[in-house]
Amino acid sequence: MTTVAIIGAGPLGRWLALVAARAGYRVLLEDVMPANLHHAEEYLRQELGTQALTSESLVEFVSTIEDAVREADLAIDCVPDELESKLEILWLLDRMAPPRTVLATPTTQLSIADLAACTYRSERCLGIEIDPRDLSRLSQLGSETALVLRTMHRTAPQAIDLVRTFAERLGFGVVLKRE
């Protein structure tokens, strides 16, 4: 089973955790704010039921980035789409996640090449164009809804395939855009 670490349990992180769990992924959801994790747990319990949040659940709540990414195949940050926030979280993920972990960052305005340059795994970094303001629209997914994956020319094909498969299992059509 593919393990997805989601960093940030705000609206986008909660929504991604929900749809990833429904798609059969093991999800580790992290947030530095205990209140955000509590709200996420209530939301996911309501949407998925208690069974999905037991000890052998599809969604686990963790309080450190290290715990979230330790076993992750894919790590997605859901921090604000601001340069300093993105650089800091990618720097942390790069240092804490196993070398095989693909890093995906939702951004609508930042260059994935610039963000990936702060890591030692730029070939395993991708941008995902998800605007958190569109969450109400995203809740009614269909294959006609395209998710844009932003990559560099040197992005590893395996990283692209992992994120493409993830997006497709969530119900998105996928458009690849190279920077």
HELIX and SHEET records of a PDB file:
HELIX    1   1 PRO A   11  ARG A   22  1                                  12    
HELIX    2   2 PRO A   34  LEU A   48  1                                  15    
HELIX    3   3 THR A   50  LEU A   53  5                                   4    
HELIX    4   4 ILE A   65  VAL A   69  1                                   5    
HELIX    5   5 LEU A   83  MET A   96  1                                  14    
HELIX    6   6 ILE A  112  ALA A  116  1                                   5    
HELIX    7   7 SER A  122  ARG A  124  5                                   3    
HELIX    8   8 PRO A  132  ASP A  134  5                                   3    
HELIX    9   9 LEU A  135  LEU A  138  1                                   4    
HELIX   10  10 PRO A  157  ARG A  169  1                                  13    
SHEET    1   A 8 VAL A  59  VAL A  62  0                                        
SHEET    2   A 8 ARG A  26  GLU A  30  1                                        
SHEET    3   A 8 THR A   3  ILE A   7  1                                        
SHEET    4   A 8 LEU A  74  ASP A  77  1                                        
SHEET    5   A 8 VAL A 102  PRO A 106  1                                        
SHEET    6   A 8 CYS A 125  GLU A 129  1                                        
SHEET    7   A 8 ALA A 146  THR A 151 -1                                        
SHEET    8   A 8 GLY A 173  ARG A 178  1                                        
END                                                                             
